[in-house]
Amino acid sequence: MAKMRLALVASVTIMLLGLSVLFTPTTYAKTLYVGGTMALTGAYAEDTAAVLAGYQDYVRYVNETKKLAPWRRVKFPADITLEVLWRDDELKPPKALSIYEELKAKGILVFRGSGSPQVQALKDRLYEDGVGAPSMASGPYLLKPPQSVFTYYPIYSDDAAAFIDWFLEGWKEKRKPRFAYLTADSAFGRSVEVPELTEYVKKVGCEFVGSQYVPMVPKSPPTTQLMWLKKQGVDLAFGCMINPGSQPTVKEMVRLGMGPHLDYKITFGCATPSHLPVFADAMGELGDGFVVAGGFPPLYDTATRGVKFCNDLQDKYRPGKRITHIMYEAGIIEAMIQTEALRLALKKVPADKLTPRDVLEHGFYKIKKLVTGDLTSTPLTYGKGDIEGVDEVRVDQVQDGKVVKLGTWPCRHLYKR
């Protein structure tokens, strides 16, 4: 009898345990989106494909480990899953706007911008909707006024100022050096040519000569523009170009005997995104003397912990099909920014209540000294009215066919808001 009672008790206990398991509420992970508009068609296709790969790999890393970087102690919430949501804007501002509306309807709380025309089309809409967005473009137009599009490398006019500061440190002649703009004939190229920068050129002791424009992707060598620089006695020139513009420009300069080490002494520099690792890989020693300001450390610089992290991610997720373009690092940086904004906002507002404005105000605006493993020239800090993440400019030069870091110079914050 006692055995029967024990068996009955055991049976009831098992039944109750089963019922408790059966009726225990299941907790489902909440999915939050990162990403935005990508320019996978057109002049920025190679750059953007690398950016997208960076997003995808970083999201996999966070989802699998809940870590935000090997050097960070805080973790992403365990019950939140990230997903990359994106569309190709084809470098077309109207398409970027329609993509924004589509992804907003799908519930994306953060966004990103690609080229200068798309970002200029998006920035007012993003601000009105309270949406924070890192930008692949970094023009002065983002500061008039500063809204909710955030930079992670210096704006182009600050790149130019750092280039000039570096050049003047090595200037030995008694006369004033002669400066000119040599830039792409596009919204991106002309965005560096602002009165504040021209004033700075004069203030620091240079003589301003004028401007020359090269097609974004030249169909023929820019001989006429370069001969104008030569005729005007220009010592240093700066502009905004992508590699399909800067590479043929420098090739023609070499053919004409123009360069810091050639018969006609001139130093030419560009802002990022004329990415120097890409340039040096393609040009080798033919590109010696070319300078880029505002860039990222090359992917072979594994002594930099952010670069090591990028390579470790590719070892894990892309064995045999590595991304070699430097903008993979930019994708990691942007994904870090968006993820950190979401993490900070989730500390204030539950995931199911979160709005884009919550992420902007409790997330993006609260990012302080976000360490990127030195992928960016300084840790990133943002705030309301403060959309520039870094306060120093990295400057690199091609020497013996390799990228050589010249140092960092302060952001002069030339562009008046």
N, C-alpha and C positions, 0 to 999 in steps of 0.2 A: 504493500500500500504506500509506504513511504517512497519507494522507488517510482511509483506511478505519479505521486504528487510532484516529485522532483522533475520528472519528465515533462509533466504538464506545465510547470513553472518555466522550464527551459524553452518549451515550445512557444509559450506566450511571449517570453522575453525576445526570442528570435523574431516573432511576428511583429512585435512593437518596434524592434530595431529596423525591420524591413519597412514598416510604415513610416518611421521617422525619416529614413533615407528617401522613401518615395515622395514624401510631402515637404522635404527640405527645399526651400526656394533656390533655384539655380542662379548664380551670378554670371551674367554674360559680359565679356569685355566690350567696352565702348570703343568704337573706331573714330579716330580723328584724322583729318586729312592735312597733308603738307603738299607744297608744290605751287602750281600756277601756270602761267603762260610760258611756253618754250618756243624759241625761234629755231626749229629744226629744219627749216627750209630757207635757203638764201645765204648771205654772206657770213652769218654767225652759226651756221649749221654744225660745224666741227666743234666750236666752243660749247654750244648748247648741248650737244650729245654727251659731252664729257660732264657738264653740269648735271644733267639728268641722271647719269650713271652714279655720280656722287650722292645725289639724293637717295637713289634706290639702295645703295650699299649702306649708307648711314642708317636708313630706316630699318633695314634688316638687322643691323647691329643692335639698335635700340630695342627692337621687338624681341630679339633673342636673349639679350643680356640685361636689359633695363638700365644699362650704363649709358652715360652721355658722352664719355670719352675715357680713355685709360687713366688720365690724370685727374679725373673728377670723382669726388666721393658721393655726391648726391645722385639719386637714381630717378628714372622716369616712373610714374605710377604703374604698378603691376597690372592693374585692371584696364589699362588703356592700350589699344593697339594703334599704331600709326600706319597710314597708307599714302602712297604718292599718287596725287591726282593732277593730271596735266593735259594740255592740248598744244598742238603746233600752231603758232600765230602767223607763220610764214613771213615774218617781218612786216606785217600789215596792221597798222593801228586799229582800223575798224574790226578786224578779226580778233585782235587782242581784247577789245571791248566786249565782243559777243562771247568770247571764251570766259571772261570774267563773270558775266551774267549767268552763263551756264553752270560754272563751278560754284558760284555763290548759291545757286538754287539747289545744288547737290549737298550743300552744307559745309563747304570749306570755310575755315575761320581765319586763315592766313593766306597770303598770296605772294607772288614774285613777279617782277618785271624783267623783260629781256632787253631789247635795243632801245636807244634813246627815243625814237618816234613813238614806240609803244608805251614807254614809261610816261612820256609827256601826255599822251592821250589818257592814260589810266589814273594819273596821280590825283586829280581833283575828285574823280569818282570814288577812289579808294578812301580818301580823307572824309568825304561826305558820309560814306557808309561805315566809317570807323574801322577800316581794315588796315592792318600793318603788313608791310611787304618789303623784304630785302630786294635790292635791285642789281642786276648784272651791269646796268649802265650807271655811271656816277657823275653826271653832268652838273654844272652850277645851277641849272634850272630847278633842281630839287630843293634849293635853298630859298626860292622866291615864290611863296614863303616856304619854310620847312613844314612839312605836313606829316604823312605817315608812310612815306617810302624811305627806307633806311639804306645807308651805304656801309660797306665793309672794307672798301679800299678808298683812298683819297679821291676827292673830286678832281677833275682834270686840271683846273687852274692851280690847285695846290701841288699837283704833280709837276706842272711847269715851273712853279716857284722853286721847288726842291731841286729840279734840274739846273736852274739858273744859279741857285745858291752853291751847288756843287761845282759848277763851271767856274764861278768867280773865285772860288778858293784856290784854283790853279792858274788864274790869269796873271801873267807876268808883265805884260806890256803897259806902257804909261797911258796910252790912249784908251778911250771907252770901247768895249766890245760892242759889235753891231749885231742886233737881234732881229729875227724875222719869224713870223708864223709860216710853217710849211705843213699844211694839214689837209685832211680829206675834205672833198667838196660834198659835204652831207651835213645833216643836222648834228650828228655826232662830231664830225670834224670841226665844224664852226662853233661848237659849244665851248671850246677852250678860249676862243678869241673874244674875251670880254674886256671892257674898259678897265676893270680893277686889276687885271693881270698886266695890261699895257702900262698902267700907272706904276705898278710894281717894277716892271722892267726898267723904267726911267729912274725910279726912286733908288734902286740899288746900283745905279751907275752905268747902265747899258744905254746904247742909242737905239731907239726903235726905228726900223727901216720900213716895214710893211708886211704884206701877206701874199702867199702863193697857195693855190689849191690844186690838189691832185685827186682824180676820180677815186672813189672808194676802192674799186678794183680796176686799175688802169689797163686799157687795151693796148697802149703803147708806152714806151718809157717817157717819164716826165722831164724830158730834156729841156724844154722851154722854161719851165719853172726853176730848174736847177741852174740854168745859165743866167737867169735873172738874179738869183742869190749871189752867184759869182760876180756878176757885173756890179752889184750893189755892195760888194765887199763884206758880206755877212759872215760873222764868226760863229754864231750859234743859232740854230733853228729848232723849233719845237712844234709838235702838232699832235692830233689824235688820228691814228690810222689803225686799221687791222692789218694782220700779216700779209694778206694779198695786196695791200697797198705799200706797206713799209719795205717789204723785201725787194720789189722791183725798183723802188725809189733809191734804196741803198746800192743796188747793183748798178744803176745808172750813175750814181755819185762816184762809185769806184771807177767806172769806165771814163768819167770826166776828170779823174784825178782829184776828187774832192773827199776829204776826210781828215780826221785829226792827225793821221800818220802819213798822209799823201801830200802831193805838191801844193794843192790849195787847201789851207788849213781851215776846216769847218767841223763843228761837232753837231750832230743831228740827234735829237731825242724825241721820244713819243711817250704818251701816257699809256698805261694799261687801258685797253686790251690789245696793244701790239706786243703780245706776250713774248718775252725774251727767250725763255726755254724753247718755244716753238721756232722762233726766229733763228736762234743759234743752231738748232738741229738741222734746219734747212740750209742755212747759209755758210756755216763753218767759219773759217778764217776770213772769208770774203766779207763777212759782216762785222769785222773788228772795228771797234770805235763807236758803234751804235749804242745808244743809251735808252733804257726804259725806266720810268718812274712809276711807283705805285703797284709794283708787281708782287708775285708770290714766289716762295722758294722753289727751286726746281725739284722734280720728283726723285732725283738721285741724291738729294741732300738729306740722307737718312739720319744725320746727326740732329736734325730738327725733329722734335717728337711728333709734331703734327704730320710731317711728311712720312715718318715711320708708321703712324696710324693709318694714313692713306694706303701705304704699300701693304700693310697687314690686312686691311680690308680687301684689297684686290687679291692678295694671296688666298684668302678664304673664299671670296665670292666670284672671282674672275680668273681662276687659274687657266693659263693658256690663251686668254683673250683680254689682256690687260688694256686699260685706257692709259695712253701715254700723254694725252693732252693736259696741259697745266690747269685747265679749267675744271678738271675733276676735283681739285682742291677747292675751287669756288663753290662747287656743288655741295661739298662737305660743310663748308662754312655756312652757306645759306641754310642747309638743313639743320645745322646746329642752332642757328638763330631762331628759325621757326619753332623748332622743338623746345628750345629754352623758353620762348614766349608762351607756348602752351603750358609747359610745366609750371611756370610762375603763376599764370592765370588760374590754373587748377588748384592752387593753394588757397585761392579766394572764392572761387565759384565752382560748384560741382559740374562734371562733364556734361550732364544732360541739360544744364541751364546755361552753359557757356555761349556767349555771343562774340562776334568779331570785335566789337568795341571793348568787351571785357579783356580779350587777349591783347588788344592794343594798350589799354590803360593799365592793366595789372600784369601784363607780360612784357611787350616790347619796351614800354617806357620804364620798366623796372630792371632791365638788363644792365648790370654794372660789372665792369671788368671781367667780361666773359673770356676765359682763356681758351684760345684756339690752338694751342700747341705751337705758337709762332707761325701759323699759316698766314695770319694777318700781322701787319707791322707793329701793332700794339693790341692788348686785350680790347674787347668791344664794350663800349658804354653808350647807352641811348637814354633819351628822356623827352618829355614834351618840348618841342621846339629845338631839340638836339638830335638830329637824324644822322650825323656823321659819327661813325663808329670808332675811327682811329684818329690819333692826333700826331702821327709821324708818317713820313713817306719813305718807303724803301726805294733805293736807287741802285740799278744794276747796269753793267756794261758788258759787251762782248769783247773778250780779250783772248787771243789765240784760239778763237772758235768756241770758247766756253763762257758760261754766265759767271760773272764775278760781281759779288756784292760790294758796292762802293761805300755803303753805310746808310743811315737814316737821317733825315732832316725834318725839322718841325713843320707841321701843317701851318701855313700862314693865314688860313681862313680869309682869303682875299675877297671872296665874293660877298658883296654887301647884300644883306637880306632886306 
